[in-house]
Amino acid sequence: MKIILVAILLIIGIAFAVRDYQDGHLCDAIFAAEGGLKAKYLYGITSVPYSNIKDARQICMNTIRNQRTRHRKHKCGLTYIECLAKRYCPYDSETWLKNVRYFYEN
C-alpha cells in the first residue's frame, strides 16, 4: 500500500513539474517577445551590458533562474511567470506576459 501511495505522489510531482515553465524554452519565448534579432536590446536586456547574443541569453537565463529562487522564498501571491513579468518588465508587465505566453505556447 505504501509503495502505491509513493508512486502516486511521484506521478503527481512529475505532472506539476512538467506544467512549470522550462527555463530554456521560456528564454526563447522572451527573446521572441522582445523582438528577436531585430530588437534594439536582445532579450530585452537593458540593465546589464553584453557584447553578443550568447551573453544576452546568459543574462536572460540568469534572470529566469534567480527570479525562480526569489519567487520560492517570498509570498507575493502571483504565479512564477506573473512574478517574473513584474521583475522583467515592470512598466507593462501585462502585455509582456501575454506576449511571452504566446511565444512559449507556439
Number of C-alpha atoms within 10 A of each C-alpha: 6 7 8 9 10 11 12 12 12 11 12 11 11 11 11 9 11 9 8 11 15 12 15 13 13 20 23 19 21 25 23 21 22 20 14 16 12 9 13 12 16 23 25 20 18 11 7 8 10 16 7 9 13 11 14 21 21 14 19 24 18 14 17 22 14 12 19 16 12 13 18 10 9 8 8 11 9 11 11 18 19 17 19 22 21 16 14 20 14 12 11 11 17 14 13 20 20 14 16 23 17 13 16 18 9 7
